[in-house]
Amino acid sequence: MTRGKSRKLKIDQDYLLAQLKALLEIGSPTGYTDKVVRHCTEELERLGMTAELTRRGAIRAIRQGSRRRGARAVIGHLDTLGAQVKRIKENGRLELVPIGHWSARFAEGARVTIYTEFGAYRGSILPLKASGHTFNDEIDSQPIGWRHVELRIDAATLSREETYALGIDVGDFVAVDAQPEFLENGFIVSRHLDDKAGVAIMLAALKALEDSGARMPVDVHWLFTIAEEVGVGAASVLMPEVASMVTIDNGTTAPGQNSAEFGATIAMADQAGPFDYHLTRKLVELCRENDIPYQKDIFRYYRSDSASAIEAGHDVRTALVAFGIDASHGYERIHVHALTSIAELITEYVVSPLEIERDVRDMTPGIKGFPEQPTEQADQTDFDPEALIQEHEPPRREN
C-alpha cells in the first residue's frame, strides 16, 4: 500500500535534537549504563509508554497494534565505547583497557570521568610522552596503542598509594566526554553518536506515532539494549512473538562505502552476513513510495544488535537502517537530515501492512504462503537507465 508524501507523520526535529543532547550528556560506557537507562525509561513513560526492564537494564516498551503475534521490533543501543582501569601505575596514573573496539589514537587528549565505588573523578587520557617541550619529536614518533596512553587524574596523586587512597581501583569505569557541537547547518559533531543518535531517532518516531494516534497492524516492541558495543546487544531482550526487527545504528561514510550523511542508508549485509531479503526490500520500497532519500551499503567490519539476536537463536527477520557517520568510533559527524529521514521511515514501517502472514507463527506446515525471491530473467523492454541513475544519485539536503 502506498502512503503518499503528504501523509507522512511529522517528525518533531527540535524534540529529536533535544533528546540527542540529553543522551550525550550522560556517560554510559558498556557496563555502566544505569543512569542512561533511567533517563530513557522516564522519557518513554512521559510519552505514555509502559517500560519493562531486564535484570541488567535493557528496556522494552510495547506500543500495541491490532494483534500481538507477528510483532515487529525497532532497536537501538544505549551503551557507548569507554574504558576500564587495568592497573594503577607507580606514578599514580592509570593504565587502561578499552570497552568496545576503538583506537587509542582517538583516546589521546580525551577528557573523561572515572567512576569509583566512592565517587567520581575527572581526568585526561594522554600519550606517555605528552610534552613537546620535554620529548621534542618523540611525541610524534612514539607508538600508538592502549599500552602507550595513560589516564592523568585531576587530583593530588603522584604515586600508586596516593591513587589507591582516593578510592580508585582496578576495574573502575571510565566514561569519555562526548563534547558535542550542534551546528546551524545541520551537522552534529560528537563522540558517541553511535548509537545515541539512533536512540533519539526512536524516541522521535515514537513521539510522532503517539501525537498522531497512528494505528499499527501488529504490536511494535521498542527495544533499547545496553551491551551492543561488546557484542551482546539484543541477545536476551526479544520476546517469542517478535517476527522481524529493524536495528537503527550508524553507517560509515568512509572511502569505499556507499553510506551518506543525508537520507537513510539501508544496509544489505554486514560481517555477520546478509540481512533479511524481504524485510530489507520492504524498507527500500517504503523509501521509494514516500519520497524518503536513501542509499544501500554493505559493511565488512561491522556488526549490530541484529547479529547478536540471530546468534542467540532468535528466528527473526532482521534489517539495519543507518545514519551516515564520518569517523565512526572517533570524533563522529552526522547530519540531522539523516536522522529525520530514518525517523520518517520507521513511522512508515510500523504502520505498514503485514505482507507475510505466516510470520505470525514460529513454524507453519507446508510451503503455502512462504515468500518467493525473484529468479526470472529481467525484462528489459521498459528499461530506463536515466531513471535508475537518478534514483541512485546521492540524496541532497532539503532547504
N, C-alpha and C positions, 0 to 999 in steps of 0.2 A: 504494500500500500504506500503510495506516495503522499507525503505531507509537505505541501509547498513551503517556500521560504517564508511567506508571510505568517505561517502558523508556528514557526519555531518559538520555543519558550524563551523569554527574555532572561539573559544571564546578568545578574547584578555584579558588574565588574568591580565596583567600589567595595562590595562585600567580599568578593574573592580576594582582592589585594589586601584588605584589612586582615582577613584570616591568614593569608600568607605571612604578613608582617608579624602577627602574633605568634605564629608557629615558629618562625625563625628566631624569635627572641628566647625560645625555650631550648636549652641544651638537652639533647636526647640521644646520646650515643647508644648503640645496641647494648642492652643490659642495664641501662639507667633511664628508663622511659616512663616512670610513674607520673611525673609532672605533666608531660605532654599527653598521656592517656587521660588524665583528669581534665585537662583543657578540652580535648576533643569530645569526651563524654558529656561535659557540661554544655558544649555548643550543640551537640546532637539533641540533647534534651531541650535546649532553648528553641530548636527548630520543631519541637513537638514529637521527637522520636523517643523510643524506649531503647536504651543501650544495654547490652549484655556484655560482660567481661569474662574472659577465660581466667584461669588462676593467675597467669603471669601478666595479663593485661591487654591481650588482643581484644578488639572491640567488634561486636556485631550489632547492627541496628537494622531491623527488617521493616521496610515500607510495604504494606500489604497490597497485593493485587487481587485479581479475580479468583486465583486459586493458588494453593500452596505448593503443589508438586510441579516439577519442572522449573523451579525458581532460577532466577538469574542472580549473579553476584557482580558487584563492582568493588575493586580492591586497590588499596594503596598502602604504603608503609610509613609509620611514624618515626622509626628509628633512623639514625644517621651514622656516618662514619665518626670515629673518635679514636681514643687510645686508652691504655691502662698502664699503671706504673709497674714496670718489670723489676726495677731494682733502685734502691737508694744508694747513690754513689758517695764516694769518700768526700767529695767536695760539697755534699748536701743537695746536689741537683738530682734529677730523676731520669733514669733510663726508661724508655717507653717501648711498648709493642702496639701496633695498630689494631683497631677494631674495624673490621672490613678491609677491603682491598683498596688501598690508596698509597700514593707515593710520598715518601718523606720530603721529596722536593717541594710539595705543596704544604708541608707542615712547617717548614722553616719560616720563622717570622710570625707564626700564628699566635694570637692571644687566646688564652684558654682559662678554663675553670677546673680546678682539681676538687672532686667531691670526696671527702673523707667521712669517716664514721662520726667525727666530732665537729664538722663544719667545712665550709668551702674556702679555698684559697685561689687567688689569681696568679697567673704566670705567663711565660712566653716559651715557645719551642724555638731553640736556637741551634745552629750548627756548632760542633765542638770548637771550631775556630771561627769566632764570630766578629772579632775586631780587626778591621783592616789596619789600624794603627799598630797593632801588635804582630799580625801574621802576614801583612802585605799581600802578595799574590797567592799565598797559600789558601786564602779564603775561597778562591775560585778553583783551585786545583784539588781540594780535598774531596774525598769520595762522597757520594750521595747514598743515603740509606738510613734505616731506623737506628742502626748502631752508631751512626755518625751525627745524631742530634741528641739534645738533652733538654729537659724542662727546667728553666730557671724560675724558682718560686719567688713571688713578691712578698717575702717575709725574711726576718733576720735569721739566716742559717748559712753556715759555711762548712758544715760537717754532717756526716750521716746521723750522729747522735742528736744534733740540733733539729734536723728534719724529722726524725722519729718523735722528738719531743713536741713537735707541732701537731702530732696525731696523724701524720701522713704515713701510709704503709703500702706495701706491695699489693697490687690488685685494685687500688683505688682508681676510679674512673676519671677520665679527662675529656671534657667537652670543649670543642673548638668553636670559637666565636664565628657566627655566620657573617658578620659585617656586611649587611645588605645595603644596596643602593637601588632605589626605585626612581628611574629617570623619566622625565616628562615625555620622551619619545616612545615610551612603552617598554624599553629594555629594563630588565632586572638583573643585577649582578650580585652574586652572593655565594657563599658556601651553603651546602645542604638544601639546595633547590630540589635535589634528588633526596627524598621524594615529597618534601613538604609542599611543593607546588602541586603535586598530584593530589595530596590530601585537600588542599584549598579548592582545587577543581571539583572534587567530590562534594564538598560542603556547599559550594555554589550551585552545582547541579541539583543537589537535594533541596536547597532553598527554592530554586526555580520551580521544582515539582510541587513543593508544599504551597508556595504562593499561588500557583495556578490551579491547585486541586486536581492535577493530572491523574488520570486513571491508567492502570497498568494491567496487562493480561495475566501476569504471574507476580508472585512476591519478588521483591528485589532485596538482596542482602547487601548492605553497605558494610564492608569489612576493612578494618584498619589493623595492620599487623605490626609487630614490634621487633622482629629479628630478621628482616629481609636481607640486611647487609652482610649477614653471616650465613645466608643460605637456607634459613629455616622458614621464614615467611609464612605462607598460607598452609603449612603442613597440618595444622591442628585446629583451624577455625571454621572450616567448611562443614555444613550440615548435609546429610544424605540427599535431601530434596533439591539441592543445587545442581542444575544440569549444565550451566555454562557460566563462565566468569570472564570478565574483562578487567585486565590489570591496567592501571594508569601509572606510568613511570617515565623516565627520561629516555630520549633517543639522541645519540651523539651526532653532531653536525661536523665531525672531523672530515678531512680529505678522504675520499673513497666511500663515503656514506651518502645516502640519499635523503637523510632527515633534513628538516629546515626549521628555523626559529619561528616560522609563520605557518598557520594551519595545523592540522592534525597529522601525525605520522603513524601509519598503520604498519606494525611490524609483521612481516611474513614468517620470520624464523629468528631464533637466537641460538646460542651454543647448545641448548637443550634439544633443538630440533624445530621442525615446522610447527606453527600454531594451527589451530583447527581450521580446515579449509572453509567450511560452511559459515562458521561464526565470523571469520575474517572477511569473507566475501560480503556478508550481511553489513558489516561496518562500512566497507567501501561503498556499497550501494546506498546506504543511508547518507553518506557524504555527497554522493552524486545527486541524489534526489532532493537534498535540502541545501544545496549550494554551500557546502562546508568545504573549504580548501583542504586538500590532503595530498600526501605522497606516501609511497611504500618504501620500506627499508628492511634490510637483514643485518643482524649484529653477530659478529664472530665471537666476541669476548664479552658476553653479556648474558645474564640470567635474571629472572624476576620472580615475583610471587607465583606466577603461573607454573614455572618449573617445579617449585617446591610442592605445589598441590599435586601435580602429576606423580612426582617421585614418592609422595606419601601414599599413593594408591587410590586417589580420588578419580573416578571415571567421569570427568567433566570436560566439556569443550572449553578451550582457552584461547584468549586473544590478548594482544598488547597494543594499547594506544599510547603514543609517546609525544611529549612536547620536546621539540628540538632544543638541545642544550649544548653549548660550546664549553669545552674544557671540563668535561664531566669528572667528578670526584676531585676537582680543584677549585679555582675561582670560577664558578659556573655563570653562564649568561643565558637567559631566556627572553622571550617577548610575550607580552600579555595577549597578543593576537592568538598565539598557540593555545594559551590557557582557556580563553573564551571559546575557541573553536572546538576544543575537546569537551568542554562543558556542554556545548550545544549538541555534540554528537552523543554524549552519554544520555542526555534527556531524550533524544530521539530514539536511542536504542531501547531504553527501558519501557517506553510506551508503545513500541512497535509490536506487531502481531507475532505470535509464536508459530514459526513455519514447520518445524519438525515435531509433530505431535507426539511421536513415540518417545521423545526425550523426557516426558513426564515420568517414565518408569526406568528403573535401573536396568532391567532386562525385559525384552519383549520376544514373543515366539515368532519365528519365521522372518522373512525379508520384507513383508508388507510395510510400507511407509518408510522404509530405510532410504535415506537420501542418495542421490547419484552425483558423481563428479563428471563433467563433460569429457568425452573421449572422441567425439566425432571430428572429422576433418573440418577445419574452419571454412566457413562460407565467406569468400572474398568479393562477392558480387557487389556489395554496397560498401566496400572498404574505403574509408575516408582518412588518409594519412594525416591531413591537416587537422582534423578533429582530434585525432589521437595525440598529435604533438601538442595541441593547445591544452588538452586535459593534463598533460604531464609537465607543463610549464611550472616553474616554481611559483607557489602562491605569493601574492602580493599583499602587503599590509593595507587594510582598509583605512581611509581617512577618518 
